């Protein structure tokens, strides 16, 4: 899309440049930087973007879990994590580690790099280590932001991690964040995050690429269903459908808000 910078598919920096980020992510938890970012970013998420969450009860409060959302905006990390009391670890493309200030924030805030365009085993080792330590990790099945305005096809990465770790995957639909790109025109969209029910897969030590893609597609099909429902019915309509179809399952939210 015209409001996105051209893609850079390969990072020219050597793999060794990112070793320190992986080492910290594998051995230490996010610190005060994560808490400060939450304090700073929660008010604009709630006020400007009228962010609300549906299905928070589907995210376990403890234990390893993978969040698998669609991806339109660089704010999606924050949208997916604002309502969770857990500290969410992010797999981010290495190009975002672009200057000392951002690198400091990412390093202390729990993000770790993946070198897009390469077979980056270090990123997968870090992901497995975080999950082994009982962490909550976010990974975009599409592999990057959609540049078409619609949902893309998933890549095999999330399928590989789900199969090799046996950790439950939470499909997450983020609706409305496509409009975040227009913030310079003072147009702030209403954003809804819906967390689906956990999906579990039998552990496979060395899954084929075909099986990885199959699992990734199963996960992302749930994301599509939730996203399409939010697109067709709106936030209120989805909440109403859930209440009518699943008894007392209701939207959970921070004290600040009501669904609109």
Steps between C-alpha positions, in 0.01 A plus 500: 500500500612855431534594866749222575874521441646258245574156642858407589504123480859436605693659785860564388637476854667173603311251718751559780374857538179368654657249740470734798126541448447126490717444805305747708162368383599145590628579847305800628140619516380842377571765762381849593509610136204272425305638796578859398391434140172356630438809714573735209313314227188379681327843510526566122395141426186544708421865423610562140450153358212403732669163540296222660561126537277196456580152630773584750399193699652290221853616583649301792639714779803276546692247299637506146272626226531636145291795383442495122339822369456651157721800430419838342672756723811546712256566787375141483758391759351745747138433407551127562672550835326794668227295666725213607657508844779282362808639334482405133822415318519607136676349201583811292672534164867592544463818294307654791816481711614813325660739751632495859181640654267250333744218564504591871119501515473169317776333700351598836139475384514134405525511120746285306598511132445270208705562187243495222626351178732260683463161664529649850525211745609737777154658502334161534741397777408817688128436448526143632704619798241763593222242481702248704525769769119531502483820297226660291630558148342685209574396143329623184397206278510725192867575565458877469252781451245460225561749221179420311234605751389140546616195691786310339586132493687370806861388491620174661683651798215499750415144394856386567512652847157365592588148387848479647408659833150360553406840646139619450440766235248780546367635167462877530303728269595869506232697320529868413878540518526542123369852559784582740711585197282809451579654840681791338162610367366488858283203412506249784315173434312293757710191568377168637715205605333161523678204658380162377495171683839323539605255232723206593700274271682173564875544533703414191878516544577566133182603317509526124453840342165381367384415852627833633300685234194286568505590870568868425198502268282336766599769748451783256163371384373574851652848475318554169167384641523742794624784281225449243237491776629829642498649150143385434335541840713756678615476859155505654369241258781255578453543874127445460559184298740365761255571781216332318705204386727431796294589806677725740819554302536877485750766409759579762666838507691749707287708739522797265268383229176373363463327165382739229 
